[in-house]
Amino acid sequence: MTDQIVSPLDRSLPLYTIDALREVERTAQASLPAHTLMARAGEATAQFLAHRLANLSSRHRSVWFAAGPGNNGGDALVAAVELKRHGFAVGVALPVEVKPDDARWALANARAAGVRIDPALPASLEDCAWLVDGVFGIGLERAFPGESGSPFAGFARRFADARAARLSILALDVPSGINSDTGQAVGGGAPVIATHTLTFIAAKPGLFTGRGRDFAGEVFIAPLGLEAYLREPEISEIPERREATARLPTLIAPARFVPHLPQRSASANKGTFGTLAVIGGANGMMGAPILAARAALYAGAGKIHVGFIGNERPTYDPPHPELMLDQVDGLSLERMSALAIGCGMGQSNAARETLHRALSVDCAKLIDADALNWLARDPEAANLLRAHEGHAVLTPHPLEAARLLGTDVAAIEQDRLRSARTLAARYGATVVLKGSGTVIASADGRHIAVNPTGNAGLATGGSGDVLGGLIGALLAQRMHAFEAACAGVFLHGRAAEALAAEGEGPAGLTAGELAPMFRRLLNRLVLES
């Protein structure tokens, strides 16, 4: 069996679209013996399952495969043969005869090996340890399971029953029914919801963003020995493809941003780490900029001011008297290293005037919440932003992104990578499109990344304010916009995961708890770098 299965958190991996993967497959198959890729995919699947079956009782060491008519079904058949050879009980449900040559080769081998092949899954899966989705892969162009008379409608029901019974479900390559480029359901269908996905050759964007994260569960990658074909060429090697090469999406990992984190020398002083002004806080919304400013403190900014728009501001913050609180009119914005604008800002004329003033200052900016809503409907504010192109980070959630692009949330979510790229190009800023699998697009269009961290604990009031403060603090410490956004988003999500692992979430996790954990994770990375 092959012995290389990669976790997506190990390193910053490129994310391959369907078209890019097809090209890799064509190139590889031209130089490999027949059936090699299918054999390796089946072996990797068997290795993944055998490792997890080894410590189970004999009663619960069986696996059932739901196989489709294409190469995904062939992968399932090869895996069944491998597991049977290693002494595990297996069965394959194959309602439609496989069609491609590779899959027919796999079917012949399965029959020769005595693998049980039935047209449907058994009536009971009580003794089954894993149910494997090998129905449809990345080439699906119609909804799963299809019309009511579809031979795969029974599979859909059984997968739903297995999920309700908390049975482990492994999807091969991608869960059947999802678009591996976008993470959305193909044709409005009802995709398989897996607990684990073993994806082949390379990671796919749709497994890590949008609904794809819910469909895929925990993702692992089996490169199938094709790493040489996946080498991303240096831009200088192929100047005529400079734009296409630069736009290959990547999955964020610490290696992507750790080299850019601020270093802490013994001779440093508070001025070394910048001065941040957090601007917002209309009457009734004073907590938002306080949350952002506290987060900035924990992310290492040297000095932090809070400029309130409302006149009901607190005189100081009792938990953190280190913060300097004032009316925004009393702040010299020109003296700041960075600004974080929008938290609880409101929609008053004073808010608009403050935004214009802040956007006129030539320094790094984090723009969130109500400031984004002003940008969407105020052409003058948008022009001021573009005048300092490349220095800003916008952090919209999908509804704010829809307003900025003059569309609706469904259109934004249909292709989150394209939406983020479009926003970055339109506003000349790095864009953090928040949500499940947050997407970060650079202002110049050369970089786009997807964040694999985070959980439902972040679905709480103030979480976005904390993220804004974290990224704002990194900008104040002179990190470039794209790297600051990647670091802030990754560690914000990882903080939620770490707190959940300690029993502090996801239910009931509060936004204010994120920053201390962020600090711990950040310092750990700095010390290890």
N, C-alpha and C positions, 0 to 999 in steps of 0.2 A: 504493500500500500504506500501511496505518497505520504510524506510526513510533514508537509508544510501547510498549515492553516494559520492565517494572520488575523489578529484583532485589529479593527480599524483605529483603535486608540494607540497603537504601537508607534505610528509615525504619520506624517502628513501625506496622505495618499491622494493621487490624482483620481478624479471621478470621471468615468468614461460613459459617454452617451451611446445610444444604440448604434448610430452610424460609425462611431469610432471603434466600437467593439467588433462590428462586422468586418471592418478593415483589418483589425488585428487577427481575427479568426482566419480570414482569407490568406493573409501573409503567412501565418503559422502553418496552416494546413498544406500549403504548397511545398513545405520542406519537411513535413512529418509523415510517417507511415499512416496508412488508412486507419481510421477509428481511434487514433491516439487521444484526441481531446475528450471524446466520450468516455474512453476507458479511464483516463485520469480523473474526470469529473465523478464517475461512479466510485472509483477507489477513494477519492477524498471524502465523499459522502459516507462510505462505509467506515472509514477511519473515524470521522466525526461521531458517528452513532456508536461504534464499537467502544470507543473511549467512555461514553456515557452509559452504556449498557453493562459494562464489565462488573460493576459492584451491585447490580440488582439481583434479586432472587430469580431463580430459573423461571418462575411463573410469569414474571414481568420482563422477560428478555426478548419479547417478540416485537416485530416491526411490520407495519402494513404500509405499502406504497400505493398512492393513487397516481396512476400514470396516464398521460395524455398521448395524442397521436403523433407528436413531433419529437424533436431531439431531447426535450425535457423528459419525456417518457422514457427515452432510451437511457438517459443518465440514471433514472430510477431503476431500470432493469439491471444495469451493470452493478449498481450498489446492492441490489437484492442478491445477485450471484455472489458478490464478495462477502456479504454478511453470512450467507448460508455456508460458504466455505469455512468460515470461522466459527461455525457451530450455533449461530443464532437462528431462531424461527422467523421466517419471513413469508410474506404474501404480497402479491401485486394485483391490484384491481385495474383491469385494462378493458374499458367498455368499447373502445374503437381500436382497430388494428393500427399499429404504427406505420408511418409512410416513408420517411427518409431512409436512405440506404444505411446510415450509421445506426439508426434506431432498429431497423430490421435485423441487422447483425446482432445487436444487443438482445433482441427478442429470441433469436435462434439460440444464442448462448444460454439464456435463461431457461428455455425449454430443455436444452440438453443437460443443464445442471439440475433439473428436477425442481425448479422453483415453482411454487404454487401460483398459478395465474387464473384469476376469476374475472368475470365481467363487472362485478360490483364488490364493494367492501362488505365484510361480514356483518351480520345483524348486530353483533355485540363486539365492542372493542375493549371490554372490561380487562382482559389480560394483556392488552397491548401497551407497550411502554412508549412508543413513538408512532405518530401518524405522519407520513411524509407526503408533501405536496410536490409531485412531479408532473403536474398537469400541463400548464402553459408557462413558457419562459418569456424572454424579452420581446419576442416577435408578435405577441398577441395584438390583433387589430380590432377585435370585437369584444363586447362585454362578456364577462364571466359571471355566472355559468351559461348565459345565453337564454334563449326562449325556454318556456316551461317544458317542452318536449326534448330538450337537449340531453344527450347522454351524460352530460356532466352536472346536470341539476342535482342528481343524487349525491355527487361528491360535495357540492356546496352545502347541502343539508347535513351531511355527516361531519364535515369540518366544523360547522356551527355547533353540532352536538358535542363534538370532541372538545371544543373550546369551553363550552359550558361545564363539561365534566373535568376541566383542568388537565386534560391530556396534553403532553408535549407535542407540538406540531412543528416540523421542520420544513421550510420552503426551500426548494432547490433553485438556485440562481435568483429568482424573485418570487414573491407570493403571486400565485395565479390571479390575473385580473388587474395588475397595476402597471402603469406606465413607468418604466424604470428610469426615464429621463426626468419626470416631474413628481412622481409619488402619488399621482391621482389615479382614481379608478378609471379603467378604460371603458368608454362608452356608457358611463354612469352605472356600471355593474356593481356587484357585491364581492370584492376580492376576498381571497383566503386571508384570515388573520392568524399569523404564525407566532409562535413563541420564539423561534429562532429562524434565521435565514443563513444558508451557506451559499454565498454568491461566487460565481466562477470567473476566473481570469482577472477581473478588476472590480473595484467598488463602483457602484452606480449612484448617481445623484438622488434618484427617487427613493432610495432606501433610507435616506437620511434627512429628508425634508418633507413638509406637508403631512398629508395622511400616511405617507409611506412609512414613517417611523412607527405608527400604530400597527400597520399591516405587517411589517417585517420583524418586529421584536428585536432580539439581540442578533447583531449581524457579525458574521465571520467571512473571511475571504480565502478562497483556495485559488492561488495564481496558476495552477496546473503547469508549472514549469515554463511559463511564457514571459517571465520577467524581462528577458532581453528584448522582446517585442513591445514591451510597455515602456521602455526607456523614453523619457521625455527629452527630445533633442534640445540642445542649446539654441537659443534664438539666433545666435550668430552663425550657426551651421546652415540655416535655411532662411536667408533674409526675405525671400519672396513669400514665406509663410509666417512672417513675424507676427501678424495680428492673430491668426488662428492659433499659433502655438501659445501665445501669451494668454489666451482666454480659456485654457483648459482648467475646469474647476478643480479645486482641491478640498480635501477634508482637513479641518483644522486639528492640529495636534501641537503640543508644547514646542516641538522643534520649529514650528512656523514662526513663533513670536519670541521665544526665550532669548535669542541673540540680541533682540532689540529692547529688552527690559532695562530700566534704569539701574545702573550699578551704584553701590553705596561705598564710596571711599572714606577713609578715616578723616580726611581733611574737608569733607563736605559740610555745608551749612544749610539752613532752611531755604536760602535763596537758590541753592543748587537744584532743588527739586520743584521749583516753579511756584507761581501764585495763581490760584484758580478763583474765579468769581462764579458762584452759582446764582443765576438770576431767575426769579419767578415769584411765587407766593402772593397771589391776590388774596384779599380778605376771604377767610373761610377755607383757604388752601395753603396755609403756611407750613403744613407738615411736609409737603412734597419737596421743597428745596432743602429743608432740614435733613430729610432722609438722604438726598443726593449729596449734601455737604458732608454728612457723617461718613458716607461711603467713600468719598474722596479722601477723607482723613485716613481711613483704613487702607487706602490704596497708595499712600505715601506722598501725596502732594505736600510741598513745604509749608505753604500758607493758604488758608481758605477763607474767602469772604462770602457772605450770603447777602445778596441785594434784593430786598423785598419790594414788590410793586404796591401791595396793600399797606394801609396805614395802621394796621393792628398787629404789627410785628412784635415778637418777643424781644426783650433786651439782650438776652443771652440764652444759650442752650445748656441747661443744667447738667445733662450727662456729658456734654463735650464743650466746656467753656473755651476750649482752644479755637472754636469757630468765631469769626468776627462778623457780627450781625449789624446790618444798617439798611436804611432805605436805599434803593438802587440809585437815586439821584445823587447820593452822597459818595458813590464809588467812582474812582478814576479808572475807568475801564481800559484806558490806553496803557496803564501800567501793569496789566495782567498778562500772564503767560498764556492763559487759555480761559475761555468762557464756556459755561454749561447753561444753556438758555432754554426755558420753556416749562420747567416743572411747576405745576400749579399756577401758571402765568395768567390764565383767564383770557377773556376776549374784549377787554375794555380798550378805549382809545389810549389809555396810559400804557397798556401792554403793547399795543402796536408801536407807539413811539419808542418805547424801551427796546423793542426788537430792532427797529431801524437803527437806533443808536448803537446797539451791540454789533449788528451786522456791518456797520461802517468801520469798526475797529479791525485792523489788520493783525489778527492773531488766530491761533487754532480755536475752533469752536465745536461744541457738542450741541446739537439742536434737536429738541424732543418735544413731545406733547403739544401744548397749545401753540408753541412757536411753529410747529409743522403745519398746524391748521391755518395759521396766518400766512405762511408761505404759499399754501394751496390757493388762497383767494386774493393775495396781495401782490400784484406783479412787481411793484417797486421793491418789496422785500426780497422777492426772488432775484431781481437784478442785482441788488446789493450783495446777496450771497454769491452770485456768479462772478462778481468783480474780484473776489478773493478765492478764485477757483483752486480746489485741491486741498484747502486747509480745514475743511469742515467735515463733520460726521453727522449724518442724519439717522435717527433711530425710530422709524415709523413702525407701528403695528399695522396689520393688513388694512384696517379701515382708514388709517391716516395715509397709508400708501395709495389707497384708492382715490382719496381726495386729491393727493398730489398729482396723480396721473389722470384725473377726470374720468374715472371708471368706477367699477364696483368691486367688492371684496372677492366675488367668485372669479373675476378675471385675474385679479392679483394672485390668487391661490392656484389657479389653473397651471401656471408655470412660474414658480417663485424665483427661479434663477433669472429668467428673462425679465420679470418685473423689477428685480433689484438692479439689473444692468440698465434698464431703461431709465429708472429713477436717477442713477448715478450720472448717466449721460445728460439728462435733462437739467439737473441742478448743479453739475460740476462738483460733486461732493462724494465722499465715501458714504455708502448706504448700508445700514444694518436693518434688514427687513426681518423684524422679530416674528416669533412664532415657533412652532415645532420644527426644529432644524433651521435655526436662524441663518439667513444668507447674508454675506458681506460682499459688496461689490466696490472696487476701487474707483476713484473719480476718473482715472484715465482709461478705464475699460480693460486694463491689462491683467487684472487679477479678480477672481471671484472664488469665494470659499463658503463651505457649509459647515456649521457647527454641530458636532455629534453629542454635546453634553446638555444636561438639563432634564427636568422632569416636571410633573404637574404641580409640584410645590411652588413653582414660579408663577402660577396662575393666582396671584394674590395682589391686592392693592399695594402700590408702592414699589413693586419689583422693578418696574421700568425706571423709576426715579433712581433707585440704587444703581442700576446698570449705567444710567447717564452719569452719575457721580463717579463711578469707577473709571469709565472711559475718559471723562473730563480730567480726572487726576493724572491719567497716563499721558494725555495730550499736554497737560501743564508740565510734565516731566520730559517733554520734548520727544516723545515717541511720534513717529509718523502716523498719519491718520489710519491707514489700513491696518498696520500692525497693532496699534492701540485698540482698534475695534475688535480684531481677532482675539487679542489677549483678554479684553474685558468680557466679551461674550463667552469665550471658552471657560474662564475661571468663574464667572457668574453662574453658569450652568453646573460646573463641577462642584461649586459650593453647595448648591441645592442637593446634588447627589450625595455629597459627603454628610450633610445634615440628615438626610433621609436614612442613610446607612446607620446613623447613630440614634435613630428613632425619633428625630425631631421633624419629620415630614414623611411624605409630601403633604398629608392633611395637616392643616393648622400651622404650617411653616409661615412665619411672618417675614416681610421684606427686611426689617431691621436686623434679623439674625444672619443675613447673607454676608454682610461686610466683614465681620470678624473671621468667618471661615475663609472668605476671599483672601484676607491678609495672611492667614496661615498657609494657604496654598501658594500664594505669590512668593512669600519668603522661602518656602521650601524649594521652589523652582530657581530662585535667585541663588540660593546657597549651593544647589546642585550644578549650576551652570559654570 
